[in-house]
Amino acid sequence: MNFRMVELAARPLEANGAGGYFPGMPGARLASLLGLALASLPACRTKVPAIDAPFTDDFERVDLGANWNATSDTYRIADGKLTTSNAHNHPVWLRRRLPHDVVVDVDVLSKSPSGDIKLELFGDGESFDPDRGAYTSSGYVLIFGGWSNSLSVICRQEEHGAGRKAGRSDVRVEPNRTYHFTITRKGGALDWAVDGQPFLAWTDPEPLAGAGHEYLAFDDWEAPLTFDDLRIRPAP
């Protein structure tokens, strides 16, 4: 903060004949003084809680709630599930910081033959695709039945090229079938199981971690999706 402003702020405020209250600056009012002073301070952000014990969300409510940061208005609660469609890579971010080693369980469903079930791990908690272009995530992207239900992948940030780190094309998403995902990270090792069976795995030699890489999101391109019974816990 400018020290001259502090000095002036500490002096009694007196009308200056022009309707002002800031000494030596005709017409400036108290609101201006306060606005300038606040603008000079560093931005203050509420500290986001870390997950250090089991966290659950069953979505048995009406509204998404304060635990979630939706970067699109396509996310809704319906019939006790989180639903979305046509989000175009605008994720809904959980406002809880993930532990470095973590286990995530969630039930997922696509209502479309195109599949395309997507979630993000260890992202920044706020990023989204601004222009429906080649989206680059701030974390890892796991896609089940992407690209018209032709490919499932684990990606490190970029999902359309070198960022694809593990993939398979022998399994298709069945529309309206509920799948259970279990995703574990220990150290740099990512393991993804579907319905209790190993699905994809990859070890990152430089794991994404720390500021900018602490959050989980559900994401979508166009397929109608549901997410339910989210459970997150520190990995043993």
C-alpha positions as CSV (number, residue, x, y, z in Angstrom):
1,M,0.0,0.0,0.0
2,N,1.2,3.5,-0.8
3,F,2.5,5.0,2.5
4,R,1.2,8.5,1.6
5,M,-2.2,7.0,1.3
6,V,-1.9,5.4,4.8
7,E,-0.8,8.8,6.2
8,L,-3.8,10.6,4.6
9,A,-6.2,7.8,5.7
10,A,-5.0,8.3,9.3
11,R,-5.9,12.0,9.3
12,P,-9.4,13.3,10.2
13,L,-11.6,13.6,7.1
14,E,-13.0,17.1,6.6
15,A,-15.3,18.5,4.0
16,N,-13.3,20.6,1.5
17,G,-16.0,22.8,0.2
18,A,-16.4,20.8,-3.0
19,G,-18.3,18.0,-1.4
20,G,-15.1,16.0,-1.0
21,Y,-13.7,14.3,2.1
22,F,-10.1,13.4,1.0
23,P,-7.7,16.1,2.2
24,G,-6.1,17.9,-0.8
25,M,-8.2,16.1,-3.5
26,P,-11.4,18.0,-4.2
27,G,-14.4,15.8,-5.0
28,A,-12.9,12.5,-3.9
29,R,-15.1,10.8,-1.4
30,L,-14.6,8.3,1.4
31,A,-15.6,5.4,-1.0
32,S,-12.8,6.4,-3.3
33,L,-10.2,6.3,-0.5
34,L,-11.4,2.9,0.7
35,G,-11.5,1.5,-2.9
36,L,-8.0,2.6,-3.6
37,A,-6.7,1.3,-0.4
38,L,-8.3,-2.1,-0.9
39,A,-7.1,-2.3,-4.5
40,S,-3.5,-1.9,-3.3
41,L,-3.7,-4.9,-1.1
42,P,-2.8,-8.4,-2.3
43,A,-5.8,-10.5,-3.3
44,C,-7.0,-12.6,-0.4
45,R,-8.4,-16.1,-1.2
46,T,-10.1,-18.4,1.3
47,K,-7.9,-21.4,2.0
48,V,-9.4,-24.5,0.4
49,P,-9.6,-27.4,2.8
50,A,-7.4,-30.5,2.1
51,I,-8.8,-34.0,2.2
52,D,-7.0,-35.7,5.1
53,A,-9.9,-38.1,6.0
54,P,-12.5,-39.9,3.8
55,F,-14.6,-37.4,1.9
56,T,-18.0,-38.4,0.3
57,D,-20.6,-36.7,-1.8
58,D,-23.8,-38.7,-2.7
59,F,-25.5,-35.7,-4.4
60,E,-28.7,-36.3,-2.4
61,R,-29.8,-32.6,-2.5
62,V,-31.3,-30.0,-4.8
63,D,-28.3,-27.7,-5.6
64,L,-24.7,-28.4,-6.5
65,G,-23.6,-26.4,-3.4
66,A,-20.5,-24.5,-2.2
67,N,-18.2,-27.6,-2.4
68,W,-18.2,-27.3,-6.2
69,N,-16.9,-24.8,-8.7
70,A,-18.9,-25.2,-12.0
71,T,-17.3,-23.5,-14.9
72,S,-20.5,-24.1,-16.9
73,D,-24.2,-23.8,-16.1
74,T,-24.8,-27.3,-17.6
75,Y,-24.2,-29.1,-14.3
76,R,-27.3,-30.0,-12.3
77,I,-28.5,-32.3,-9.5
78,A,-31.2,-34.6,-10.6
79,D,-32.5,-37.8,-8.9
80,G,-29.6,-37.8,-6.5
81,K,-27.0,-37.6,-9.2
82,L,-24.7,-35.0,-10.7
83,T,-25.7,-34.6,-14.4
84,T,-24.4,-32.7,-17.3
85,S,-24.3,-32.6,-21.1
86,N,-22.8,-30.2,-23.7
87,A,-20.4,-28.8,-21.2
88,H,-17.7,-28.6,-24.0
89,N,-14.7,-29.1,-21.6
90,H,-16.0,-26.8,-18.9
91,P,-15.4,-28.9,-15.8
92,V,-17.0,-28.8,-12.4
93,W,-14.2,-28.7,-9.9
94,L,-14.4,-30.0,-6.3
95,R,-13.3,-27.4,-3.8
96,R,-11.2,-29.7,-1.8
97,R,-7.5,-30.3,-2.2
98,L,-6.5,-33.8,-3.0
99,P,-3.8,-35.6,-1.0
100,H,-0.7,-36.5,-3.1
101,D,-1.5,-40.2,-2.7
102,V,-5.2,-40.8,-3.1
103,V,-8.0,-43.2,-3.9
104,V,-11.0,-41.9,-5.8
105,D,-14.2,-44.0,-6.2
106,V,-17.2,-42.8,-8.2
107,D,-20.1,-44.2,-10.1
108,V,-20.5,-43.0,-13.7
109,L,-23.0,-43.4,-16.6
110,S,-23.3,-42.1,-20.1
111,K,-26.7,-42.0,-21.8
112,S,-25.1,-41.7,-25.2
113,P,-23.7,-44.4,-27.6
114,S,-20.8,-42.0,-28.0
115,G,-19.7,-42.9,-24.4
116,D,-17.2,-40.1,-23.6
117,I,-17.0,-40.2,-19.8
118,K,-14.4,-37.9,-18.5
119,L,-12.8,-36.7,-15.3
120,E,-9.7,-34.8,-14.3
121,L,-7.3,-35.3,-11.4
122,F,-4.7,-33.0,-10.0
123,G,-5.8,-29.9,-11.9
124,D,-5.8,-26.3,-10.8
125,G,-9.5,-26.1,-9.7
126,E,-10.6,-23.5,-12.2
127,S,-9.4,-24.0,-15.8
128,F,-11.7,-24.7,-18.7
129,D,-11.7,-24.7,-22.5
130,P,-12.3,-21.1,-23.6
131,D,-13.0,-21.7,-27.3
132,R,-14.0,-25.4,-27.9
133,G,-10.5,-25.9,-29.3
134,A,-7.8,-28.5,-28.4
135,Y,-8.3,-28.4,-24.6
136,T,-5.2,-28.7,-22.5
137,S,-6.0,-29.7,-18.9
138,S,-4.0,-28.5,-15.9
139,G,-3.9,-32.1,-14.6
140,Y,-4.4,-35.7,-15.7
141,V,-7.4,-36.5,-17.9
142,L,-9.1,-40.0,-17.8
143,I,-11.5,-40.6,-20.6
144,F,-13.6,-43.8,-21.0
145,G,-15.0,-44.2,-24.5
146,G,-13.7,-41.0,-26.0
147,W,-13.6,-40.1,-29.7
148,S,-17.1,-41.6,-30.5
149,N,-16.5,-44.5,-28.0
150,S,-13.4,-45.7,-29.8
151,L,-10.6,-45.0,-27.3
152,S,-10.0,-44.9,-23.5
153,V,-7.0,-43.0,-22.3
154,I,-5.0,-41.6,-19.4
155,C,-3.6,-38.3,-20.5
156,R,-1.1,-35.9,-18.9
157,Q,-2.7,-32.5,-19.6
158,E,-2.8,-32.6,-23.4
159,E,-5.3,-35.2,-24.7
160,H,-4.9,-35.0,-28.5
161,G,-1.3,-36.0,-29.0
162,A,1.9,-36.6,-26.9
163,G,-0.1,-36.2,-23.7
164,R,-1.8,-39.6,-24.2
165,K,0.2,-41.9,-21.9
166,A,-1.9,-45.1,-21.8
167,G,-4.8,-46.2,-23.9
168,R,-7.0,-49.1,-25.1
169,S,-9.6,-49.5,-27.8
170,D,-11.1,-52.9,-27.0
171,V,-13.8,-51.8,-24.5
172,R,-16.8,-49.7,-25.4
173,V,-19.1,-47.8,-23.0
174,E,-22.6,-49.3,-22.9
175,P,-25.2,-46.5,-22.9
176,N,-27.2,-46.3,-19.6
177,R,-25.0,-48.7,-17.8
178,T,-23.5,-47.6,-14.5
179,Y,-19.8,-48.2,-14.1
180,H,-17.7,-47.9,-10.9
181,F,-14.3,-46.2,-11.2
182,T,-11.6,-46.7,-8.7
183,I,-8.6,-44.4,-9.4
184,T,-5.5,-44.6,-7.2
185,R,-2.3,-42.6,-7.2
186,K,0.7,-43.5,-5.2
187,G,3.9,-41.6,-5.9
188,G,3.8,-41.2,-9.7
189,A,1.8,-44.4,-10.3
190,L,-1.8,-44.0,-11.6
191,D,-4.0,-47.1,-11.6
192,W,-7.5,-47.0,-12.9
193,A,-10.0,-49.9,-12.3
194,V,-13.5,-50.2,-13.8
195,D,-16.0,-52.4,-11.9
196,G,-13.1,-53.8,-9.9
197,Q,-11.0,-54.9,-12.8
198,P,-7.7,-53.3,-13.9
199,F,-8.4,-51.0,-16.8
200,L,-5.4,-48.6,-17.5
201,A,-2.2,-47.7,-15.6
202,W,0.7,-45.3,-16.1
203,T,3.6,-44.0,-14.0
204,D,4.5,-40.4,-14.3
205,P,8.2,-39.8,-13.8
206,E,7.4,-36.2,-12.8
207,P,4.1,-36.4,-11.0
208,L,1.9,-33.3,-11.1
209,A,1.7,-32.0,-7.5
210,G,1.5,-28.9,-5.4
211,A,0.0,-25.5,-6.3
212,G,-1.9,-25.7,-9.5
213,H,-2.2,-29.5,-9.3
214,E,-4.5,-30.3,-6.3
215,Y,-8.1,-30.7,-7.5
216,L,-10.5,-33.2,-9.0
217,A,-13.1,-32.4,-11.7
218,F,-15.9,-34.1,-13.7
219,D,-15.9,-33.0,-17.3
220,D,-17.9,-33.5,-20.5
221,W,-17.9,-32.7,-24.2
222,E,-21.5,-33.3,-25.4
223,A,-22.7,-36.7,-24.1
224,P,-25.3,-36.7,-21.3
225,L,-23.4,-38.0,-18.2
226,T,-24.2,-38.7,-14.6
227,F,-21.8,-39.0,-11.6
228,D,-22.7,-40.3,-8.2
229,D,-21.4,-41.6,-4.9
230,L,-18.1,-39.9,-5.0
231,R,-15.6,-41.1,-2.3
232,I,-12.1,-39.8,-1.8
233,R,-9.6,-40.9,0.8
234,P,-5.8,-40.7,1.3
235,A,-4.2,-43.8,-0.1
236,P,-2.8,-46.2,2.5
